[in-house]
Amino acid sequence: MLGALLAGAVAAVLAAQTVEKEYSPLLDQYSAPDNPGIVLRVMPTGLAYMRELGIKVVNEQMLKMALPTIRERIDTGEVTSNRLKMMREILGEGHDFEDLDLSVAIHNAYISKYWAPPEYSLELIEPNMFSWTMSKMHIRAAGNFEAQLNNPLLLPSVPIHGTFETLLGHVSLQISVRLSKTDQGAPRVQTAYCKASVGYVDLNVRNTGVITDLFINGFKSFLISQYKPMVEHKMCNMIEQMIDNDMNLMISSMPLKVGLNDDALDVLAATFQSPSRGRQRRSKLPSANNATLLNIVQNLRQQELIMDYALTADPFISYGSIAMAAKGEISWRGQGGTPFNPPTIKLPPPHGVHMIEFYATDYIANSMLYHAYRQRLLDLVIGPESTPALKDLLHTTCTSGFCLGEFLGGLGEQYPDRIVEIRFTSRRAPLIVFVEDRARFRLHGRMNMFLRPKQKGGQPEMIIRADTTMTSNVKLWLNDSHVVGNATIENLDFRLLESRVNDVDQSVFGDLGLFGAEFLEQLLTEILQLGITLPTMKGIVLKSPKITLHERFLKVSTYFKMDESFITSIVQGTIRQTLSSGSGQRRGGFRRRRETPLLELNPRPEYHA
């Protein structure tokens, strides 16, 4: 029994050691599975810009909007005795017009004139709601008018066809929208409140015939009294349909997992079923083993490494801003499985006049490095062709300047006129940790040296096996929208495991760190100077971004500009979807979704200031 317990304990220790070898235990400290890897915060200035742009796009689209067909049955029970007397005078005595059944239809309607609201506002309501208000709008609409008079004494029923023109004055609209997330992590919007109010209505019906024109317009006040609440109800119905159904349909079509090679996500292509929707571009670059060292970052971006943008909590509102927290995991083919969690961070309150803030924890980089390590994407074969700095160095006989043949014991004498090849493999996932004003990078690897064969078809000959550990400090800044930087080597150790070269021992090989540090510092800086483009969405241009590094996260503060034609295309697509889904009526799918209970509102996350 004791032997079994000891064996189990030993197996557990060995298993733990195996896990520790795959990534740094530092990543397990101060982390939690519910923490986000990314937080996007829209600042008050950004919301004000979006409010002004939104009202501009809406105003421009109003005159281009085709109104839905409206069919209603009007209750004539409220017709006054004076109106009944007029009806008898027009159509004759003997008709019981109190039993009159009146059906009205409006179709092919359009907005002929629109007076934009001089008053509008956007109000944020904690924890996750906003309210949009517009007032003092005026709308003139025209179209075809159709009515059907049905009465037991009218055989057959009386059809009326003509045109109408109506003026809706002092229209006000208040909409409250709740922000949440779906079970899959997509954003979701839902109408919490809608009230439309029409101050006054003027209605004229023409071209139905002399008698019916007189008849219909004689009942103008009655029709208006029926028409006004109908319009108010239809306006809210249409808005709820657009927000609760069609906006969510659009949002749910946006991919939550995006390849690292996508610098600008095309929302329209993903949303309105472009042929490219859902496809993942495959790498056309060579594998890491054949890529030059300077292309190693670009090569990683071309691999099947996918970032997960699924929300970890409902969007939340505080300090006049809206924030969204997402997972931020980068994994092989988007399959997940990262064995550590994002760090716990405390975001500062919103400050400044910039429009958006983007917080990225070092979990993003470390999850990518972990999965790149697991897929052996960081294993390199390095030769003279890998970078110009190695062109003369990786030789056993020096033709000009300095080469390894002069530095490593008797390498030049023992193996003259040979080319040296270095095969690097990671012993565990590299580590990057953000601290104040810089990032610390640590790499654990195995570096084996081979001699390439003199003739084709020969086999490389291993001459040295060694382990290496490198620690460096990285400074990052922005050139326009490109993250660039430089690196300084803090420590570079080589541990000799085996040597087949004369006069090479640990002391000789350890001195390689002095030369190697200078070379790697130059190489890392050249790689960082190539830069990485800040990801964004198509139709959004970042302006004057700034980057700062903090404890376990980096922050990008920026202004932005939205392409009005792009936003217009999204609005047009949403309106088109609403109008084609039943003329503003609720669909069955919408009813089913409304029956689904809302997600419980989560308490404000710990990472929120």
VOGU-3710 file (C-alpha; in Angstrom, 3 decimals, decimal comma):
1> mlgallagav> 0,000/0,000/0,000  2,803/2,406/0,952  4,634/1,523/-2,261  1,567/2,361/-4,322  1,197/5,731/-2,570  4,856/6,565/-3,149  4,577/5,550/-6,787  1,523/7,771/-7,182  3,282/10,677/-5,519  6,317/10,273/-7,753
11> aavlaaqtve> 4,083/10,092/-10,836  2,288/13,279/-9,753  5,590/15,098/-9,229  6,855/13,960/-12,621  3,593/15,048/-14,260  3,827/18,445/-12,577  7,403/18,814/-13,754  6,309/17,950/-17,292  3,674/20,702/-17,192  6,173/23,168/-15,738
21> keysplldqy> 8,545/22,500/-18,594  5,926/23,644/-21,117  5,421/27,178/-19,786  6,658/29,444/-17,033  4,982/29,039/-13,617  4,860/32,844/-13,439  1,815/32,677/-15,711  -0,142/30,808/-13,023  0,281/33,622/-10,513  -2,529/36,155/-9,988
31> sapdnpgivl> -4,652/34,720/-12,788  -8,231/33,448/-13,073  -10,243/31,650/-15,797  -12,890/34,401/-15,955  -10,362/37,182/-16,534  -10,341/38,826/-19,969  -7,286/38,982/-22,160  -8,556/42,095/-23,975  -10,665/45,050/-22,879  -11,984/47,673/-25,297
41> rvmptglaym> -13,304/50,887/-23,791  -15,215/53,491/-25,809  -14,594/56,849/-24,171  -17,113/59,700/-23,826  -15,514/61,550/-26,737  -15,806/58,411/-28,873  -19,454/58,009/-27,936  -20,129/61,673/-28,769  -18,502/61,191/-32,182  -20,542/58,053/-32,818
51> relgikvvne> -23,712/59,868/-31,723  -23,127/62,695/-34,217  -22,152/60,299/-36,989  -25,164/58,104/-36,214  -27,667/60,949/-36,394  -26,070/62,140/-39,647  -26,358/58,711/-41,265  -29,956/58,307/-40,044  -30,909/61,733/-41,387  -29,376/60,906/-44,772
61> qmlkmalpti> -31,146/57,539/-44,962  -34,613/58,759/-44,032  -35,446/60,088/-47,503  -34,123/56,883/-49,108  -36,216/54,596/-46,956  -39,145/52,658/-48,412  -41,828/52,378/-45,757  -43,440/49,015/-44,969  -46,947/48,091/-46,026  -49,497/48,681/-43,265
71> reridtgevt> -52,821/46,838/-43,100  -55,211/47,620/-40,269  -58,872/47,086/-39,418  -60,351/50,237/-37,903  -62,955/50,090/-35,172  -65,846/52,313/-36,249  -67,584/52,011/-32,930  -66,217/55,419/-31,947  -67,754/57,225/-34,915  -69,792/60,155/-33,653
81> snrlkmmrei> -73,463/60,709/-34,477  -72,529/63,663/-36,690  -70,249/61,447/-38,758  -72,971/58,758/-39,041  -75,407/61,413/-40,222  -72,916/62,489/-42,903  -72,460/58,889/-44,037  -76,245/58,453/-44,416  -76,466/61,664/-46,427  -73,702/60,430/-48,764
91> lgeghdfedl> -74,731/56,791/-49,178  -78,444/56,990/-48,367  -80,836/56,106/-45,568  -81,489/52,572/-44,480  -77,876/51,563/-43,864  -76,814/50,567/-40,377  -73,375/52,194/-40,464  -72,811/51,383/-36,819  -72,009/47,842/-38,077  -69,609/49,179/-40,699
101> dlsvaihnay> -66,349/47,240/-41,004  -63,496/49,403/-42,361  -60,134/47,926/-43,411  -57,331/50,252/-44,456  -54,061/49,469/-46,239  -51,136/51,764/-47,030  -48,516/50,543/-49,483  -45,744/51,836/-51,752  -45,230/54,510/-49,138  -42,149/56,710/-49,000
111> iskywappey> -40,902/59,725/-47,093  -41,201/62,792/-49,286  -39,784/65,316/-46,814  -37,965/65,023/-43,534  -37,093/67,615/-40,932  -34,254/66,285/-38,772  -34,594/66,386/-34,991  -32,987/69,508/-33,507  -32,838/67,759/-30,149  -31,212/64,367/-29,614
121> sleliepnmf> -29,182/62,757/-26,870  -27,402/59,571/-25,843  -27,542/58,669/-22,160  -25,651/55,809/-20,517  -27,342/53,873/-17,716  -25,288/51,581/-15,491  -24,642/48,737/-15,526  -25,289/47,895/-19,188  -27,927/50,058/-20,864  -28,094/53,186/-22,983
131> swtmskmhir> -31,001/55,416/-23,969  -31,319/57,252/-27,291  -33,770/60,152/-27,554  -34,806/62,266/-30,562  -37,509/64,907/-30,517  -39,243/67,556/-32,664  -38,905/65,614/-35,910  -41,329/66,241/-38,766  -42,054/63,643/-41,444  -44,118/63,960/-44,604
141> aagnfeaqln> -44,994/60,681/-46,290  -46,996/59,711/-49,369  -48,132/56,536/-51,055  -51,087/54,455/-52,154  -54,218/54,231/-50,056  -56,659/51,342/-50,094  -59,797/50,857/-48,021  -62,515/48,220/-47,897  -65,978/49,025/-46,580  -67,858/45,928/-45,410
151> nplllpsvpi> -71,438/46,065/-44,148  -74,268/43,515/-44,188  -76,393/45,964/-46,152  -73,648/46,888/-48,644  -73,625/44,233/-51,333  -71,015/43,979/-52,625  -68,437/45,525/-50,312  -67,129/48,927/-51,376  -63,402/48,978/-52,367  -61,644/52,333/-52,312
161> hgtfetllgh> -58,319/53,009/-54,049  -56,351/56,238/-54,114  -53,312/58,076/-52,847  -52,584/59,617/-49,509  -50,277/62,239/-48,047  -49,665/62,622/-44,361  -47,669/64,958/-42,165  -46,413/63,731/-38,816  -45,429/66,677/-36,670  -43,356/66,959/-33,492
171> vslqisvrls> -42,403/63,306/-33,550  -40,327/62,150/-30,596  -38,691/58,808/-30,000  -37,076/57,291/-26,927  -35,331/53,913/-27,071  -33,510/52,102/-24,275  -31,227/49,244/-25,269  -29,683/46,640/-22,989  -26,228/45,291/-23,826  -25,361/41,683/-23,068
181> ktdqgaprvq> -23,623/38,672/-24,572  -24,801/35,382/-25,978  -23,744/31,995/-24,647  -21,229/31,882/-27,508  -19,715/35,202/-26,436  -21,129/37,408/-29,203  -22,447/40,876/-28,281  -26,214/41,125/-28,053  -28,576/44,111/-27,982  -32,152/44,039/-26,769
191> tayckasvgy> -34,803/46,719/-26,599  -35,686/47,424/-22,986  -38,035/50,343/-23,687  -39,472/52,091/-26,725  -41,882/54,991/-26,858  -42,840/56,882/-30,001  -44,978/59,991/-29,750  -46,551/61,910/-32,626  -47,569/65,454/-31,704  -50,054/65,958/-34,518
201> vdlnvrntgv> -51,108/64,291/-37,766  -52,532/65,715/-40,950  -53,936/63,244/-43,488  -55,328/63,773/-46,963  -56,675/61,102/-49,300  -57,052/61,796/-53,030  -58,021/60,122/-56,287  -60,469/57,668/-54,730  -63,463/59,204/-56,500  -65,496/62,315/-55,787
211> itdlfingfk> -67,850/60,690/-53,298  -65,263/58,604/-51,534  -62,786/61,533/-51,441  -65,506/63,531/-49,679  -66,371/60,543/-47,534  -62,818/59,732/-46,458  -61,716/63,320/-45,892  -64,960/64,003/-44,074  -63,829/61,413/-41,578  -60,316/62,886/-41,358
221> sflisqykpm> -60,430/63,523/-37,620  -61,743/60,025/-37,029  -59,093/58,446/-39,270  -56,362/60,544/-37,691  -57,456/59,478/-34,220  -57,065/55,876/-35,390  -53,965/56,515/-37,495  -51,872/58,342/-34,858  -51,613/55,508/-32,263  -51,200/53,011/-35,105
231> vehkmcnmie> -48,169/54,920/-36,419  -46,675/55,210/-32,925  -47,124/51,491/-32,394  -45,696/50,607/-35,820  -42,639/52,805/-35,273  -41,708/50,962/-32,092  -42,502/47,609/-33,669  -40,162/48,349/-36,530  -37,394/49,612/-34,238  -37,680/46,596/-31,962
241> qmidndmnlm> -37,559/44,322/-34,999  -34,454/46,109/-36,269  -32,636/46,006/-32,917  -33,768/42,719/-31,384  -33,746/40,657/-34,554  -31,815/42,144/-37,438  -29,032/43,873/-35,510  -28,427/40,688/-33,537  -28,468/38,689/-36,750  -25,801/40,989/-38,124
251> issmplkvgl> -23,723/40,864/-34,933  -23,970/37,083/-34,638  -22,652/36,769/-38,201  -19,439/38,543/-37,276  -16,650/36,018/-36,643  -15,540/35,664/-33,031  -12,348/33,894/-34,055  -10,045/35,711/-36,436  -6,689/34,735/-37,906  -3,649/36,776/-36,939
261> nddaldvlaa> -3,084/37,617/-40,594  -6,278/39,716/-40,713  -5,188/43,296/-40,005  -8,624/44,709/-40,879  -11,723/42,595/-40,279  -14,296/43,144/-43,040  -17,605/43,335/-41,180  -19,644/43,601/-44,381  -18,042/40,512/-45,884  -18,658/38,576/-42,676
271> tfqspsrgrq> -22,161/39,903/-42,124  -23,865/40,142/-45,486  -22,668/36,746/-46,696  -19,782/37,691/-48,949  -18,265/34,660/-50,731  -15,162/35,054/-48,567  -17,153/34,663/-45,382  -15,841/32,044/-42,994  -12,763/31,170/-44,969  -9,405/31,033/-43,285
281> rrsklpsann> -6,481/32,076/-45,404  -3,715/29,534/-45,436  -0,083/30,452/-45,322  1,736/31,010/-48,581  4,995/31,641/-46,787  7,600/28,961/-46,180  7,693/27,128/-42,874  9,688/28,558/-39,980  12,541/26,184/-40,752  13,072/27,833/-44,132
291> atllnivqnl> 12,128/31,411/-43,299  14,740/34,028/-42,644  15,089/35,079/-39,033  13,771/38,549/-39,797  10,514/37,040/-41,088  9,838/34,919/-38,018  7,074/37,201/-36,667  5,369/37,506/-40,051  5,657/33,765/-40,483  3,867/33,174/-37,174
301> rqqelimdya> 1,060/35,480/-38,287  0,618/33,429/-41,456  0,192/30,177/-39,556  -3,172/28,833/-38,395  -3,078/30,772/-35,151  -6,523/32,162/-34,354  -7,502/34,822/-31,816  -10,705/34,347/-29,821  -12,693/37,576/-29,435  -15,596/35,997/-27,513
311> ltadpfisyg> -16,857/38,223/-24,693  -16,206/36,989/-21,169  -18,920/39,161/-19,583  -21,726/41,504/-20,552  -20,551/44,908/-21,789  -20,542/47,292/-18,850  -20,939/51,036/-18,402  -19,122/53,274/-15,938  -17,612/56,742/-15,824  -19,500/57,689/-18,998
321> siamaakgei> -17,835/54,968/-21,087  -18,758/51,553/-22,463  -16,301/48,667/-22,017  -16,241/45,183/-23,515  -14,036/42,390/-22,178  -13,019/39,529/-24,457  -11,092/36,302/-24,056  -8,097/37,222/-26,187  -6,720/33,686/-26,440  -4,567/32,833/-29,443
331> swrgqggtpf> -4,548/29,117/-30,162  -3,841/26,660/-32,946  -6,821/26,706/-35,336  -8,880/28,379/-32,608  -9,176/25,132/-30,658  -8,210/26,664/-27,301  -6,563/24,560/-24,649  -4,155/27,127/-23,197  -3,214/25,701/-19,762  -2,914/29,079/-18,016
341> npptiklppp> -5,327/31,996/-17,606  -5,224/35,764/-18,165  -3,746/37,797/-15,308  -5,881/39,813/-12,928  -5,433/43,486/-13,735  -7,050/46,660/-12,464  -7,909/49,143/-15,160  -7,531/52,842/-14,403  -10,640/55,051/-14,655  -11,191/56,698/-18,048
351> hgvhmiefya> -9,027/59,766/-18,432  -8,187/62,030/-21,351  -9,868/63,247/-24,514  -8,973/60,300/-26,759  -11,854/58,271/-28,163  -11,083/54,619/-27,415  -8,753/52,638/-25,184  -7,515/49,164/-25,922  -6,056/47,055/-23,100  -4,161/43,911/-24,023
361> tdyiansmly> -2,744/41,662/-21,326  0,423/39,648/-21,872  -1,854/36,580/-21,942  -2,413/37,283/-25,652  1,282/37,002/-26,501  1,924/34,116/-24,098  -0,989/32,031/-25,393  0,329/32,540/-28,924  3,879/31,596/-27,878  2,597/28,523/-26,035
371> hayrqrlldl> 0,699/27,157/-29,030  3,519/28,109/-31,394  5,824/26,104/-29,123  3,440/23,118/-29,078  3,253/23,147/-32,881  7,063/23,484/-33,134  6,663/26,757/-35,017  9,540/28,257/-33,027  12,018/25,577/-34,067  14,536/27,068/-36,466
381> vigpestpal> 17,263/25,889/-38,773  19,765/28,752/-38,981  22,440/29,017/-41,648  24,450/31,716/-43,418  21,393/32,434/-45,582  19,148/33,244/-42,603  20,382/36,805/-42,153  23,213/38,908/-43,645  24,881/39,088/-40,224  25,474/35,318/-40,335
391> kdllhttcts> 26,725/35,162/-43,894  30,435/35,053/-42,917  30,049/33,977/-39,299  28,773/30,408/-39,736  31,939/29,034/-41,307  34,806/26,959/-39,908  37,378/28,736/-42,111  37,365/32,523/-42,113  37,521/34,138/-45,541  37,122/37,634/-44,190
401> gfclgeflgg> 36,572/39,032/-40,733  35,427/36,806/-37,872  33,947/33,291/-37,966  33,203/30,441/-35,553  36,269/28,530/-36,719  38,509/31,007/-34,890  36,367/31,213/-31,796  35,389/27,635/-30,905  38,586/25,825/-29,913  39,993/23,675/-32,695
411> lgeqypdriv> 36,874/23,845/-34,906  38,726/25,479/-37,821  41,619/23,027/-37,764  39,513/19,924/-37,116  36,809/20,714/-39,729  38,189/23,153/-42,311  36,091/24,732/-45,078  32,727/23,673/-43,654  29,468/25,525/-43,158  27,933/25,531/-39,688
421> eirftsrrap> 24,197/25,059/-39,237  22,428/25,786/-35,961  19,238/23,929/-35,089  17,265/25,654/-32,391  14,329/24,038/-30,547  12,377/25,527/-27,658  12,565/23,624/-24,372  9,446/25,372/-23,091  7,135/28,092/-24,320  8,853/31,499/-24,385
431> livfvedrar> 7,665/33,992/-21,782  6,818/37,656/-22,200  5,755/39,734/-19,206  4,636/43,362/-19,409  5,991/45,621/-16,683  6,070/49,397/-16,371  7,427/50,970/-19,584  8,845/47,730/-21,009  8,385/44,034/-21,588  10,620/41,219/-20,368
441> frlhgrmnmf> 11,193/38,299/-22,702  12,676/34,943/-21,710  13,587/32,085/-24,010  14,647/28,546/-23,075  16,016/26,485/-25,920  18,293/23,760/-27,139  20,929/24,826/-29,613  22,666/22,068/-31,546  25,434/22,796/-34,053  25,872/20,753/-37,208
451> lrpkqkggqp> 28,315/20,760/-40,084  26,591/20,731/-43,425  27,809/18,012/-45,821  30,305/18,971/-48,476  28,426/17,076/-51,153  24,735/16,757/-51,949  23,097/13,723/-50,449  25,344/13,695/-47,410  24,115/13,920/-43,826  24,788/16,841/-41,475
461> emiiradttm> 27,241/16,012/-38,709  26,449/17,133/-35,168  29,425/18,670/-33,363  27,901/20,432/-30,316  24,786/20,008/-28,144  23,910/22,798/-25,747  21,092/24,450/-23,821  20,580/28,193/-23,783  18,544/30,670/-21,733  18,085/34,271/-22,798
471> tsnvklwlnd> 16,462/37,159/-20,911  15,933/40,477/-22,663  14,166/43,784/-22,138  11,967/45,124/-24,924  10,894/48,717/-25,480  7,830/49,310/-27,659  6,442/52,401/-29,325  4,248/53,345/-32,281  5,153/54,610/-35,746  1,751/55,618/-37,096
481> shvvgnatie> -0,234/52,378/-36,594  2,783/50,055/-36,449  4,145/48,714/-33,166  7,946/48,782/-33,306  10,664/48,519/-30,703  14,170/47,550/-29,727  15,695/44,941/-27,437  18,581/44,735/-24,996  19,969/41,413/-23,794  20,066/41,213/-20,016
491> nldfrllesr> 21,388/37,692/-19,754  22,483/34,962/-22,185  23,684/31,624/-20,856  24,966/28,591/-22,740  25,308/25,213/-21,057  27,395/22,700/-22,958  25,903/19,206/-23,051  28,204/17,521/-25,563  31,127/18,585/-27,756  32,943/16,760/-30,517
501> vndvdqsvfg> 35,231/19,698/-31,160  38,742/19,690/-29,729  39,482/22,141/-26,917  35,824/23,149/-26,410  34,609/22,906/-22,817  32,061/24,796/-20,709  34,366/27,740/-20,044  35,166/28,197/-23,730  31,599/27,669/-24,816  30,239/29,935/-22,069
511> dlglfgaefl> 32,229/32,839/-23,510  30,036/32,534/-26,579  27,392/34,377/-24,584  29,424/37,585/-24,754  29,456/37,565/-28,544  26,002/36,014/-28,878  24,361/38,710/-26,749  25,501/41,448/-29,125  24,370/39,490/-32,154  20,943/38,577/-30,698
521> eqllteilql> 20,371/42,123/-29,504  20,895/43,381/-33,038  18,756/40,596/-34,502  15,818/41,119/-32,107  15,890/44,862/-32,727  15,817/44,312/-36,491  12,824/41,981/-36,066  11,013/44,516/-33,869  11,744/47,339/-36,293  9,798/45,512/-38,990
531> gitlptmkgi> 6,750/46,315/-36,880  3,316/44,802/-36,334  0,227/46,612/-37,622  -2,404/47,392/-34,993  -5,499/45,319/-35,861  -8,709/47,182/-36,599  -11,955/46,829/-38,548  -12,487/47,779/-42,131  -14,079/51,215/-42,244  -12,289/52,406/-39,091
541> vlkspkitlh> -9,055/54,391/-39,263  -7,004/54,938/-36,106  -5,681/58,446/-35,589  -2,664/59,398/-33,428  -2,509/56,164/-31,385  -0,252/56,037/-28,328  1,019/52,962/-26,504  2,116/52,547/-22,900  3,181/49,432/-20,989  2,046/48,632/-17,471
551> erflkvstyf> 2,080/45,759/-15,014  0,822/42,755/-17,059  -0,915/44,824/-19,767  -0,300/47,357/-22,493  -2,640/50,206/-23,281  -3,340/51,823/-26,637  -5,132/55,179/-26,546  -6,288/56,568/-29,845  -8,678/58,689/-31,818  -10,513/57,121/-34,719
561> kmdesfitsi> -12,467/58,034/-37,812  -15,228/55,951/-39,324  -15,853/55,693/-43,048  -19,338/57,162/-43,481  -20,019/55,151/-46,631  -19,105/51,988/-44,743  -21,436/52,814/-41,839  -24,138/53,739/-44,341  -23,785/50,309/-45,965  -24,307/48,622/-42,589
571> vqgtirqtls> -27,370/50,769/-41,817  -28,826/50,133/-45,271  -28,251/46,397/-44,902  -29,983/46,333/-41,519  -32,959/48,390/-42,729  -33,242/46,273/-45,846  -33,284/43,140/-43,698  -35,989/44,618/-41,450  -38,241/45,684/-44,305  -37,880/42,372/-46,114
581> sgsgqrrggf> -38,676/40,302/-43,038  -42,339/41,041/-42,870  -42,882/44,758/-43,318  -41,802/45,623/-39,824  -43,891/42,899/-38,245  -42,374/40,585/-35,670  -41,343/37,244/-37,097  -41,796/33,918/-35,421  -38,057/33,755/-34,787  -38,225/37,050/-32,957
591> rrrretplle> -40,968/35,763/-30,678  -38,947/32,676/-29,857  -35,939/34,759/-28,961  -38,007/37,028/-26,722  -39,234/33,959/-24,834  -35,632/33,037/-24,014  -34,812/34,473/-20,573  -32,242/37,207/-20,437  -28,802/36,411/-19,122  -28,368/37,378/-15,507
601> lnprpeyha> -26,497/40,628/-15,153  -23,061/39,801/-13,824  -21,658/41,899/-11,007  -19,056/44,391/-12,120  -15,843/42,462/-12,777  -12,875/42,776/-10,438  -10,655/44,033/-13,229  -12,845/47,098/-13,637  -11,748/50,206/-11,850
//
